[in-house]
Amino acid sequence: MFTVSESEAETIRRAFHDRGEWSAVVELRRLFPVFANNPEALRCVRAIAGWQPLPDPAGTPPKVTQLRRRKSAEPQP
């Protein structure tokens, strides 16, 4: 298991789309020398190339519903 930062993923995606998947494998193995075989690296490259960036969490604020107090029931005599 390994963790890929957004900048590393962008480097791999750029290599994948500009020069092909084997160039992206080279980039992945350059960034993560732990990969010993190309088929495993190629599988990871294909997964990383398919990632979509996460939406900006600060973009649209969540909808907030204002709560109202209930009318207090007065005890009847």
Biopython code that builds the backbone (N, CA, C, O; Angstrom):
import numpy as np
from Bio.PDB.StructureBuilder import StructureBuilder

atoms = [
    (1, "MET", "N", (0.844, -1.163, 0.000)),
    (1, "MET", "CA", (0.000, 0.000, 0.000)),
    (1, "MET", "C", (0.895, 1.233, 0.000)),
    (1, "MET", "O", (1.956, 1.252, 0.624)),
    (2, "PHE", "N", (0.451, 2.247, -0.703)),
    (2, "PHE", "CA", (1.200, 3.489, -0.753)),
    (2, "PHE", "C", (0.226, 4.642, -0.918)),
    (2, "PHE", "O", (-0.923, 4.443, -1.313)),
    (3, "THR", "N", (0.681, 5.831, -0.617)),
    (3, "THR", "CA", (-0.142, 7.028, -0.710)),
    (3, "THR", "C", (0.390, 7.909, -1.825)),
    (3, "THR", "O", (1.595, 8.129, -1.937)),
    (4, "VAL", "N", (-0.517, 8.409, -2.644)),
    (4, "VAL", "CA", (-0.156, 9.262, -3.774)),
    (4, "VAL", "C", (-0.718, 10.650, -3.519)),
    (4, "VAL", "O", (-1.917, 10.810, -3.288)),
    (5, "SER", "N", (0.154, 11.655, -3.560)),
    (5, "SER", "CA", (-0.319, 13.037, -3.396)),
    (5, "SER", "C", (-0.963, 13.500, -4.697)),
    (5, "SER", "O", (-0.808, 12.864, -5.740)),
    (6, "GLU", "N", (-1.673, 14.593, -4.626)),
    (6, "GLU", "CA", (-2.331, 15.130, -5.826)),
    (6, "GLU", "C", (-1.306, 15.543, -6.870)),
    (6, "GLU", "O", (-1.546, 15.350, -8.062)),
    (7, "SER", "N", (-0.164, 16.108, -6.464)),
    (7, "SER", "CA", (0.855, 16.518, -7.436)),
    (7, "SER", "C", (1.496, 15.297, -8.102)),
    (7, "SER", "O", (1.788, 15.331, -9.297)),
    (8, "GLU", "N", (1.718, 14.216, -7.340)),
    (8, "GLU", "CA", (2.260, 12.992, -7.929)),
    (8, "GLU", "C", (1.258, 12.369, -8.894)),
    (8, "GLU", "O", (1.626, 11.909, -9.975)),
    (9, "ALA", "N", (-0.008, 12.360, -8.496)),
    (9, "ALA", "CA", (-1.054, 11.822, -9.371)),
    (9, "ALA", "C", (-1.150, 12.638, -10.656)),
    (9, "ALA", "O", (-1.328, 12.073, -11.735)),
    (10, "GLU", "N", (-1.036, 13.950, -10.553)),
    (10, "GLU", "CA", (-1.094, 14.805, -11.741)),
    (10, "GLU", "C", (0.082, 14.524, -12.670)),
    (10, "GLU", "O", (-0.088, 14.509, -13.889)),
    (11, "THR", "N", (1.273, 14.299, -12.114)),
    (11, "THR", "CA", (2.442, 13.960, -12.927)),
    (11, "THR", "C", (2.211, 12.655, -13.671)),
    (11, "THR", "O", (2.536, 12.549, -14.854)),
    (12, "ILE", "N", (1.659, 11.671, -12.996)),
    (12, "ILE", "CA", (1.392, 10.374, -13.617)),
    (12, "ILE", "C", (0.300, 10.501, -14.668)),
    (12, "ILE", "O", (0.422, 9.932, -15.753)),
    (13, "ARG", "N", (-0.770, 11.239, -14.363)),
    (13, "ARG", "CA", (-1.855, 11.436, -15.344)),
    (13, "ARG", "C", (-1.360, 12.174, -16.577)),
    (13, "ARG", "O", (-1.738, 11.830, -17.697)),
    (14, "ARG", "N", (-0.517, 13.190, -16.385)),
    (14, "ARG", "CA", (0.004, 13.949, -17.519)),
    (14, "ARG", "C", (0.843, 13.046, -18.422)),
    (14, "ARG", "O", (0.705, 13.087, -19.645)),
    (15, "ALA", "N", (1.707, 12.235, -17.823)),
    (15, "ALA", "CA", (2.516, 11.298, -18.614)),
    (15, "ALA", "C", (1.622, 10.300, -19.339)),
    (15, "ALA", "O", (1.877, 9.968, -20.497)),
    (16, "PHE", "N", (0.592, 9.828, -18.681)),
    (16, "PHE", "CA", (-0.334, 8.859, -19.274)),
    (16, "PHE", "C", (-1.030, 9.449, -20.493)),
    (16, "PHE", "O", (-1.086, 8.816, -21.548)),
    (17, "HIS", "N", (-1.554, 10.647, -20.351)),
    (17, "HIS", "CA", (-2.328, 11.257, -21.443)),
    (17, "HIS", "C", (-1.448, 11.833, -22.554)),
    (17, "HIS", "O", (-1.853, 11.838, -23.716)),
    (18, "ASP", "N", (-0.261, 12.314, -22.216)),
    (18, "ASP", "CA", (0.607, 12.920, -23.224)),
    (18, "ASP", "C", (1.461, 11.902, -23.972)),
    (18, "ASP", "O", (1.625, 11.996, -25.188)),
    (19, "ARG", "N", (2.010, 10.918, -23.233)),
    (19, "ARG", "CA", (2.995, 10.023, -23.848)),
    (19, "ARG", "C", (2.630, 8.548, -23.786)),
    (19, "ARG", "O", (3.353, 7.715, -24.334)),
    (20, "GLY", "N", (1.517, 8.204, -23.128)),
    (20, "GLY", "CA", (1.089, 6.813, -23.089)),
    (20, "GLY", "C", (1.294, 6.171, -21.727)),
    (20, "GLY", "O", (1.927, 6.730, -20.832)),
    (21, "GLU", "N", (0.729, 4.966, -21.606)),
    (21, "GLU", "CA", (0.727, 4.320, -20.294)),
    (21, "GLU", "C", (2.097, 3.838, -19.854)),
    (21, "GLU", "O", (2.371, 3.807, -18.655)),
    (22, "TRP", "N", (2.979, 3.454, -20.794)),
    (22, "TRP", "CA", (4.303, 2.990, -20.377)),
    (22, "TRP", "C", (5.162, 4.145, -19.869)),
    (22, "TRP", "O", (6.004, 3.949, -18.993)),
    (23, "SER", "N", (4.959, 5.337, -20.404)),
    (23, "SER", "CA", (5.653, 6.508, -19.856)),
    (23, "SER", "C", (5.155, 6.820, -18.452)),
    (23, "SER", "O", (5.918, 7.254, -17.589)),
    (24, "ALA", "N", (3.874, 6.593, -18.239)),
    (24, "ALA", "CA", (3.321, 6.796, -16.900)),
    (24, "ALA", "C", (3.868, 5.751, -15.926)),
    (24, "ALA", "O", (4.077, 6.046, -14.749)),
    (25, "VAL", "N", (4.102, 4.524, -16.419)),
    (25, "VAL", "CA", (4.718, 3.497, -15.578)),
    (25, "VAL", "C", (6.118, 3.941, -15.161)),
    (25, "VAL", "O", (6.515, 3.767, -14.009)),
    (26, "VAL", "N", (6.862, 4.516, -16.106)),
    (26, "VAL", "CA", (8.205, 5.016, -15.790)),
    (26, "VAL", "C", (8.121, 6.092, -14.712)),
    (26, "VAL", "O", (8.912, 6.093, -13.769)),
    (27, "GLU", "N", (7.168, 7.005, -14.851)),
    (27, "GLU", "CA", (7.000, 8.064, -13.848)),
    (27, "GLU", "C", (6.634, 7.481, -12.487)),
    (27, "GLU", "O", (7.166, 7.903, -11.460)),
    (28, "LEU", "N", (5.717, 6.502, -12.485)),
    (28, "LEU", "CA", (5.320, 5.884, -11.226)),
    (28, "LEU", "C", (6.513, 5.206, -10.556)),
    (28, "LEU", "O", (6.709, 5.342, -9.349)),
    (29, "ARG", "N", (7.302, 4.483, -11.328)),
    (29, "ARG", "CA", (8.452, 3.785, -10.762)),
    (29, "ARG", "C", (9.549, 4.758, -10.345)),
    (29, "ARG", "O", (10.337, 4.460, -9.448)),
    (30, "ARG", "N", (9.604, 5.929, -10.998)),
    (30, "ARG", "CA", (10.561, 6.954, -10.582)),
    (30, "ARG", "C", (10.136, 7.543, -9.239)),
    (30, "ARG", "O", (10.969, 7.766, -8.361)),
    (31, "LEU", "N", (8.838, 7.792, -9.083)),
    (31, "LEU", "CA", (8.317, 8.368, -7.840)),
    (31, "LEU", "C", (8.266, 7.344, -6.703)),
    (31, "LEU", "O", (8.480, 7.682, -5.539)),
    (32, "PHE", "N", (7.984, 6.102, -7.053)),
    (32, "PHE", "CA", (7.840, 5.032, -6.058)),
    (32, "PHE", "C", (8.710, 3.843, -6.482)),
    (32, "PHE", "O", (8.219, 2.936, -7.155)),
    (33, "PRO", "N", (9.980, 3.834, -6.103)),
    (33, "PRO", "CA", (10.886, 2.767, -6.523)),
    (33, "PRO", "C", (10.547, 1.393, -5.942)),
    (33, "PRO", "O", (11.207, 0.408, -6.271)),
    (34, "VAL", "N", (9.541, 1.315, -5.093)),
    (34, "VAL", "CA", (9.166, 0.044, -4.484)),
    (34, "VAL", "C", (8.570, -0.927, -5.512)),
    (34, "VAL", "O", (8.550, -2.135, -5.274)),
    (35, "PHE", "N", (8.089, -0.416, -6.641)),
    (35, "PHE", "CA", (7.501, -1.287, -7.661)),
    (35, "PHE", "C", (8.602, -2.065, -8.362)),
    (35, "PHE", "O", (9.500, -1.485, -8.972)),
    (36, "ALA", "N", (8.520, -3.387, -8.265)),
    (36, "ALA", "CA", (9.553, -4.243, -8.838)),
    (36, "ALA", "C", (9.160, -4.790, -10.207)),
    (36, "ALA", "O", (10.026, -5.172, -10.994)),
    (37, "ASN", "N", (7.865, -4.830, -10.495)),
    (37, "ASN", "CA", (7.470, -5.379, -11.796)),
    (37, "ASN", "C", (6.528, -4.424, -12.525)),
    (37, "ASN", "O", (5.764, -3.681, -11.908)),
    (38, "ASN", "N", (6.603, -4.465, -13.826)),
    (38, "ASN", "CA", (5.808, -3.553, -14.646)),
    (38, "ASN", "C", (4.314, -3.860, -14.638)),
    (38, "ASN", "O", (3.528, -2.912, -14.637)),
    (39, "PRO", "N", (3.862, -5.127, -14.633)),
    (39, "PRO", "CA", (2.407, -5.352, -14.632)),
    (39, "PRO", "C", (1.697, -4.746, -13.425)),
    (39, "PRO", "O", (0.600, -4.205, -13.559)),
    (40, "GLU", "N", (2.309, -4.830, -12.259)),
    (40, "GLU", "CA", (1.696, -4.226, -11.069)),
    (40, "GLU", "C", (1.702, -2.699, -11.182)),
    (40, "GLU", "O", (0.718, -2.045, -10.838)),
    (41, "ALA", "N", (2.801, -2.142, -11.659)),
    (41, "ALA", "CA", (2.889, -0.693, -11.841)),
    (41, "ALA", "C", (1.873, -0.222, -12.878)),
    (41, "ALA", "O", (1.254, 0.828, -12.704)),
    (42, "LEU", "N", (1.696, -0.986, -13.950)),
    (42, "LEU", "CA", (0.731, -0.627, -14.986)),
    (42, "LEU", "C", (-0.684, -0.637, -14.436)),
    (42, "LEU", "O", (-1.482, 0.236, -14.779)),
    (43, "ARG", "N", (-1.010, -1.604, -13.591)),
    (43, "ARG", "CA", (-2.334, -1.661, -12.971)),
    (43, "ARG", "C", (-2.580, -0.421, -12.113)),
    (43, "ARG", "O", (-3.670, 0.149, -12.142)),
    (44, "CYS", "N", (-1.579, -0.007, -11.356)),
    (44, "CYS", "CA", (-1.704, 1.190, -10.518)),
    (44, "CYS", "C", (-1.814, 2.452, -11.373)),
    (44, "CYS", "O", (-2.592, 3.353, -11.059)),
    (45, "VAL", "N", (-1.034, 2.513, -12.454)),
    (45, "VAL", "CA", (-1.086, 3.680, -13.352)),
    (45, "VAL", "C", (-2.471, 3.828, -13.946)),
    (45, "VAL", "O", (-3.009, 4.934, -14.008)),
    (46, "ARG", "N", (-3.046, 2.730, -14.380)),
    (46, "ARG", "CA", (-4.392, 2.799, -14.966)),
    (46, "ARG", "C", (-5.417, 3.272, -13.943)),
    (46, "ARG", "O", (-6.336, 4.019, -14.281)),
    (47, "ALA", "N", (-5.263, 2.842, -12.702)),
    (47, "ALA", "CA", (-6.183, 3.301, -11.650)),
    (47, "ALA", "C", (-6.004, 4.793, -11.389)),
    (47, "ALA", "O", (-6.984, 5.530, -11.285)),
    (48, "ILE", "N", (-4.756, 5.236, -11.282)),
    (48, "ILE", "CA", (-4.473, 6.653, -10.999)),
    (48, "ILE", "C", (-4.937, 7.530, -12.163)),
    (48, "ILE", "O", (-5.453, 8.626, -11.943)),
    (49, "ALA", "N", (-4.757, 7.060, -13.393)),
    (49, "ALA", "CA", (-5.166, 7.849, -14.563)),
    (49, "ALA", "C", (-6.681, 8.040, -14.601)),
    (49, "ALA", "O", (-7.165, 9.016, -15.174)),
    (50, "GLY", "N", (-7.427, 7.128, -14.004)),
    (50, "GLY", "CA", (-8.879, 7.232, -14.001)),
    (50, "GLY", "C", (-9.452, 8.058, -12.874)),
    (50, "GLY", "O", (-10.657, 8.307, -12.835)),
    (51, "TRP", "N", (-8.594, 8.491, -11.945)),
    (51, "TRP", "CA", (-9.085, 9.284, -10.818)),
    (51, "TRP", "C", (-9.579, 10.638, -11.282)),
    (51, "TRP", "O", (-9.036, 11.227, -12.217)),
    (52, "GLN", "N", (-10.611, 11.121, -10.621)),
    (52, "GLN", "CA", (-11.107, 12.475, -10.836)),
    (52, "GLN", "C", (-10.775, 13.290, -9.590)),
    (52, "GLN", "O", (-10.872, 12.771, -8.477)),
    (53, "PRO", "N", (-10.390, 14.542, -9.751)),
    (53, "PRO", "CA", (-10.109, 15.368, -8.573)),
    (53, "PRO", "C", (-11.349, 15.496, -7.688)),
    (53, "PRO", "O", (-12.476, 15.532, -8.183)),
    (54, "LEU", "N", (-11.131, 15.562, -6.394)),
    (54, "LEU", "CA", (-12.235, 15.728, -5.462)),
    (54, "LEU", "C", (-12.815, 17.137, -5.591)),
    (54, "LEU", "O", (-12.082, 18.080, -5.888)),
    (55, "PRO", "N", (-14.120, 17.287, -5.371)),
    (55, "PRO", "CA", (-14.705, 18.631, -5.435)),
    (55, "PRO", "C", (-14.154, 19.499, -4.312)),
    (55, "PRO", "O", (-13.769, 19.009, -3.250)),
    (56, "ASP", "N", (-14.128, 20.790, -4.575)),
    (56, "ASP", "CA", (-13.625, 21.751, -3.597)),
    (56, "ASP", "C", (-14.600, 21.817, -2.422)),
    (56, "ASP", "O", (-15.756, 22.197, -2.608)),
    (57, "PRO", "N", (-14.157, 21.455, -1.216)),
    (57, "PRO", "CA", (-15.088, 21.463, -0.087)),
    (57, "PRO", "C", (-15.539, 22.858, 0.305)),
    (57, "PRO", "O", (-16.586, 23.002, 0.937)),
    (58, "ALA", "N", (-14.787, 23.889, -0.048)),
    (58, "ALA", "CA", (-15.161, 25.254, 0.307)),
    (58, "ALA", "C", (-16.063, 25.874, -0.760)),
    (58, "ALA", "O", (-16.450, 27.036, -0.633)),
    (59, "GLY", "N", (-16.399, 25.135, -1.794)),
    (59, "GLY", "CA", (-17.194, 25.648, -2.899)),
    (59, "GLY", "C", (-18.575, 26.108, -2.481)),
    (59, "GLY", "O", (-18.787, 27.303, -2.273)),
    (60, "THR", "N", (-19.512, 25.199, -2.354)),
    (60, "THR", "CA", (-20.878, 25.541, -2.015)),
    (60, "THR", "C", (-21.147, 25.173, -0.568)),
    (60, "THR", "O", (-20.975, 24.019, -0.177)),
    (61, "PRO", "N", (-21.562, 26.130, 0.220)),
    (61, "PRO", "CA", (-21.841, 25.804, 1.616)),
    (61, "PRO", "C", (-23.074, 24.907, 1.701)),
    (61, "PRO", "O", (-23.978, 25.017, 0.872)),
    (62, "PRO", "N", (-23.117, 24.030, 2.684)),
    (62, "PRO", "CA", (-24.289, 23.162, 2.820)),
    (62, "PRO", "C", (-25.527, 23.968, 3.198)),
    (62, "PRO", "O", (-25.436, 25.010, 3.845)),
    (63, "LYS", "N", (-26.660, 23.473, 2.789)),
    (63, "LYS", "CA", (-27.915, 24.147, 3.099)),
    (63, "LYS", "C", (-28.215, 23.964, 4.589)),
    (63, "LYS", "O", (-28.156, 22.855, 5.120)),
    (64, "VAL", "N", (-28.530, 25.052, 5.232)),
    (64, "VAL", "CA", (-28.814, 25.031, 6.666)),
    (64, "VAL", "C", (-30.288, 25.356, 6.869)),
    (64, "VAL", "O", (-30.798, 26.344, 6.341)),
    (65, "THR", "N", (-30.955, 24.520, 7.633)),
    (65, "THR", "CA", (-32.359, 24.755, 7.941)),
    (65, "THR", "C", (-32.456, 25.381, 9.324)),
    (65, "THR", "O", (-31.939, 24.843, 10.303)),
    (66, "GLN", "N", (-33.117, 26.509, 9.388)),
    (66, "GLN", "CA", (-33.303, 27.183, 10.674)),
    (66, "GLN", "C", (-34.363, 26.447, 11.479)),
    (66, "GLN", "O", (-35.443, 26.142, 10.973)),
    (67, "LEU", "N", (-34.049, 26.168, 12.717)),
    (67, "LEU", "CA", (-35.008, 25.516, 13.592)),
    (67, "LEU", "C", (-35.808, 26.574, 14.346)),
    (67, "LEU", "O", (-35.295, 27.639, 14.688)),
    (68, "ARG", "N", (-37.066, 26.259, 14.593)),
    (68, "ARG", "CA", (-37.917, 27.179, 15.347)),
    (68, "ARG", "C", (-38.328, 26.513, 16.645)),
    (68, "ARG", "O", (-38.506, 25.297, 16.718)),
    (69, "ARG", "N", (-38.473, 27.337, 17.659)),
    (69, "ARG", "CA", (-38.929, 26.800, 18.942)),
    (69, "ARG", "C", (-40.403, 26.465, 18.849)),
    (69, "ARG", "O", (-41.186, 27.139, 18.180)),
    (70, "ARG", "N", (-40.743, 25.409, 19.537)),
    (70, "ARG", "CA", (-42.165, 25.065, 19.613)),
    (70, "ARG", "C", (-42.852, 26.037, 20.556)),
    (70, "ARG", "O", (-42.243, 26.574, 21.481)),
    (71, "LYS", "N", (-44.101, 26.242, 20.306)),
    (71, "LYS", "CA", (-44.884, 27.066, 21.229)),
    (71, "LYS", "C", (-45.047, 26.261, 22.494)),
    (71, "LYS", "O", (-45.439, 25.094, 22.469)),
    (72, "SER", "N", (-44.744, 26.896, 23.578)),
    (72, "SER", "CA", (-44.858, 26.158, 24.847)),
    (72, "SER", "C", (-46.333, 25.978, 25.193)),
    (72, "SER", "O", (-47.131, 26.910, 25.097)),
    (73, "ALA", "N", (-46.658, 24.805, 25.580)),
    (73, "ALA", "CA", (-48.043, 24.505, 25.977)),
    (73, "ALA", "C", (-48.223, 24.913, 27.430)),
    (73, "ALA", "O", (-47.523, 24.430, 28.319)),
    (74, "GLU", "N", (-49.150, 25.788, 27.647)),
    (74, "GLU", "CA", (-49.420, 26.223, 29.025)),
    (74, "GLU", "C", (-50.348, 25.205, 29.672)),
    (74, "GLU", "O", (-51.289, 24.720, 29.044)),
    (75, "PRO", "N", (-50.075, 24.887, 30.928)),
    (75, "PRO", "CA", (-50.962, 23.931, 31.613)),
    (75, "PRO", "C", (-52.358, 24.505, 31.769)),
    (75, "PRO", "O", (-52.525, 25.682, 32.088)),
    (76, "GLN", "N", (-53.345, 23.676, 31.545)),
    (76, "GLN", "CA", (-54.724, 24.131, 31.674)),
    (76, "GLN", "C", (-55.214, 23.882, 33.094)),
    (76, "GLN", "O", (-54.865, 22.879, 33.716)),
    (77, "PRO", "N", (-56.030, 24.808, 33.603)),
    (77, "PRO", "CA", (-56.496, 24.656, 34.999)),
    (77, "PRO", "C", (-57.508, 23.585, 35.182)),
    (77, "PRO", "O", (-57.974, 23.360, 36.299)),
]
sb = StructureBuilder()
sb.init_structure("model")
sb.init_model(0)
sb.init_chain("A")
sb.init_seg("    ")
for serial, (resi, resn, name, xyz) in enumerate(atoms, 1):
    if name == "N":
        sb.init_residue(resn, " ", resi, " ")
    sb.init_atom(name, np.array(xyz, "f"), 0.0, 1.0, " ", f" {name:<3s}", serial, name[0])
structure = sb.get_structure()
